[in-house]
Amino acid sequence: MRFASKIGLLLALLLPAALPLRAQSTFVTSKDAESTISAESLERDVAFLADSLCGGRATATRGQVEASAYIARRFRSLGLLPLTEGYFSSFVAEGKYGRNIIGLLPSSDHPASDRYIIITAHYDNLGTLGDRLYPGADSNASGVAAMLGIATMFRAMRDAGRTYNRHILFVALDAKQLSMAGANALWAQIAAGSLRDPRTGRPITRRDVSLLVNLDILGSTLSPIHDGRGDYLLSLGNRHADLLTRTNRNYNLYLDLGFDYYGSAGFTDMFLRKVSDQRIFLENGLYSVMFTSGITLSTNREADRADTLDYGILLKRTWLIFHWTERVIQIL
């Protein structure tokens, strides 16, 4: 073994594993960031949110409070900056109190611009109806887990010294089941200028936001694009489809990609513009992309449990969305 290799191995053994990436190397790539999450870490997040403790996460229930507190703790552990007290942004929907959870990851300690992208995933579900629990593992604990994984990787890149030309708002949305009230509440804050950067106090307005990425149902392999290919991903509304295709290949992920909803123009329009949280942002002219693995026979049923998902495939999907997002924000 060469002397330099021996020194490198010795240093690797001596350096504490918990040190941030910046302390370990100044030559960290986005591929290296993949190692900061795993199938097991995604499964832990899904398992908690889909547990009976969270009771199906219906808005304004005890289970929703448990779920929101868990997500806020995860935001805090990642060092995301709260825009409001405890990360919570409350609103009223159909007489019920909901709360979005919002955290900011600045592009760097000294940002060059005040431009933002938003990554969202709704965390509410149907709850418990009578004695029937609707765990909502795929819908949408899987999307929340992917969002937390993406936040983890972006945080690792920032700790390694990488800067971007956009700040990232991570938002766990409440009340999708109540006419997408959480997404509407978030948009209302942006439109009114009441959503403020916690570092500067400056309002985050519509003209400051260049992209919304919505993650909604990401953990199943039950609705493949092509038979026998459970390793797939749908991306709707994507103006940078070629970039996603190249990223998929360049990072050796090779997911089976689709850019419409199983070839149907009508269903593509419905899922993109009517039944998921990006709708309100599209209606107001914001470039919005939805990532999903599609509805299945388990969606909105008791069978949507944490043990039915494929976490290896969810991991690959999360990696690809991160890599695509990291690349696309540099050309927006």
QUISULWO-V517033 format. One record per backbone hydrogen bond with DSSP energy under -1.0 kcal/mol. NH is the residue of the N-H (numbers start at 1). CO is the residue of the C=O. E is the energy in kcal/mol with one decimal. If there is no record, write none. Layout:
((NH,CO,E) (NH,CO,E))
This chain:
((6,2,-2.2) (7,3,-2.5) (8,4,-2.4) (9,5,-2.4) (10,6,-2.6) (11,7,-2.6) (12,8,-2.1) (13,9,-2.0) (14,10,-1.9) (15,11,-2.5) (19,16,-1.4) (25,21,-2.4) (33,29,-1.1) (34,31,-1.1) (35,32,-1.6) (36,33,-1.9) (37,34,-1.6) (42,38,-2.1) (43,39,-2.2) (44,40,-2.1) (45,41,-1.6) (46,42,-2.3) (47,43,-3.2) (48,44,-2.0) (49,45,-2.1) (50,46,-2.4) (51,48,-1.2) (54,51,-1.4) (57,54,-2.8) (61,58,-1.0) (65,61,-1.8) (66,62,-2.2) (67,63,-2.4) (68,64,-2.8) (69,65,-2.3) (70,66,-1.9) (71,67,-2.3) (72,68,-2.4) (73,69,-2.1) (74,70,-2.1) (75,71,-2.6) (76,72,-2.4) (77,73,-2.5) (78,74,-1.4) (79,76,-1.5) (80,75,-2.1) (81,104,-3.0) (87,84,-2.1) (88,85,-1.4) (89,100,-2.6) (91,98,-2.1) (93,96,-3.1) (96,93,-1.8) (98,91,-2.7) (100,89,-2.5) (101,172,-2.0) (102,87,-2.5) (103,170,-2.5) (104,81,-2.2) (105,168,-3.0) (116,208,-2.8) (117,167,-2.2) (118,211,-2.4) (119,169,-3.0) (120,213,-2.9) (121,171,-1.6) (123,173,-2.8) (125,57,-1.2) (127,56,-1.2) (129,132,-2.4) (132,129,-1.8) (134,127,-2.1) (137,304,-2.1) (141,136,-2.1) (142,137,-1.6) (144,140,-2.0) (145,141,-2.6) (146,142,-2.2) (147,143,-2.3) (148,144,-2.6) (149,145,-2.2) (150,146,-2.6) (151,147,-2.4) (152,148,-2.1) (153,149,-2.1) (154,150,-2.6) (155,151,-2.3) (156,152,-2.1) (157,153,-2.1) (158,154,-2.3) (159,155,-2.7) (160,156,-1.4) (161,158,-1.8) (162,157,-2.6) (167,115,-3.0) (168,105,-2.4) (169,117,-2.7) (170,103,-3.1) (171,119,-2.7) (172,101,-2.4) (173,121,-1.6) (180,176,-1.7) (181,175,-1.9) (184,180,-2.1) (185,181,-2.4) (186,182,-2.2) (187,183,-2.4) (188,184,-2.4) (189,185,-1.8) (190,186,-2.0) (191,187,-3.1) (192,188,-2.0) (194,189,-2.0) (197,202,-2.7) (201,197,-3.1) (204,195,-3.6) (208,205,-1.4) (209,206,-1.4) (210,116,-2.5) (212,287,-2.0) (213,118,-3.0) (214,289,-3.0) (215,120,-2.6) (216,291,-2.1) (229,226,-2.0) (232,230,-1.5) (233,256,-2.2) (234,292,-2.6) (235,258,-2.7) (236,290,-2.7) (244,240,-1.8) (245,241,-2.4) (246,242,-2.5) (247,243,-2.7) (248,244,-2.5) (249,245,-1.6) (250,246,-3.5) (251,247,-2.1) (252,249,-1.7) (253,248,-2.2) (254,248,-1.7) (256,231,-3.1) (258,233,-2.1) (262,260,-1.5) (264,261,-1.7) (268,264,-2.2) (269,265,-2.3) (270,266,-2.0) (271,267,-2.8) (272,268,-2.2) (273,269,-2.7) (274,270,-1.8) (275,270,-1.9) (279,276,-2.1) (282,278,-2.4) (283,279,-2.5) (285,282,-2.0) (286,281,-2.7) (289,212,-2.6) (290,236,-2.4) (291,214,-2.6) (292,234,-2.1) (293,217,-3.0) (299,296,-1.1) (301,298,-1.7) (304,301,-1.6) (305,303,-2.4) (308,305,-1.6) (309,306,-1.1) (310,219,-2.2) (314,310,-2.2) (315,311,-2.0) (316,312,-1.7) (317,313,-2.5) (318,314,-2.4) (319,315,-2.6) (320,316,-2.4) (321,317,-2.4) (322,318,-2.3) (323,319,-2.7) (324,320,-2.7) (325,321,-2.6) (326,322,-2.9) (327,323,-1.8) (328,324,-3.0) (329,325,-2.1) (331,328,-1.5))
